[in-house]
């Protein structure tokens, strides 16, 4: 599978922005590069295959070197935090970031990544 970076599919009235179509090929491939998401505070991510992790930039230039933790919305306990996603599950994280980068984690191709940003 070839690397495909997700593109903006919907931005509505500024209340919601959706990036979709991210496909990875190798570990650490950037499958979503979300620029200027400082307007949004809540983020959901899902994929249909492989695993992904999320790193963020607070200043728009420098990215954290470790993935952020996310809540697994499919868990029996909402308090279950993870740093790597699994396929066909929905994860949520919150914060005030300038940019977000979703990257493939591991050798298995991450597929159909969707990042939804909303206020």
Secondary structure, DSSP 8 states (H G I E B T S, - for coil): ---B--EEEE-TTSSEEEEEEEB--STT-EEEEE---TT--EEEEE-SBS-EEEEEESSSS-B-SS---EEETTSSSTT-EESS--TT-EEEEE---SEEEEEE-SSS--BSEEEEEE-
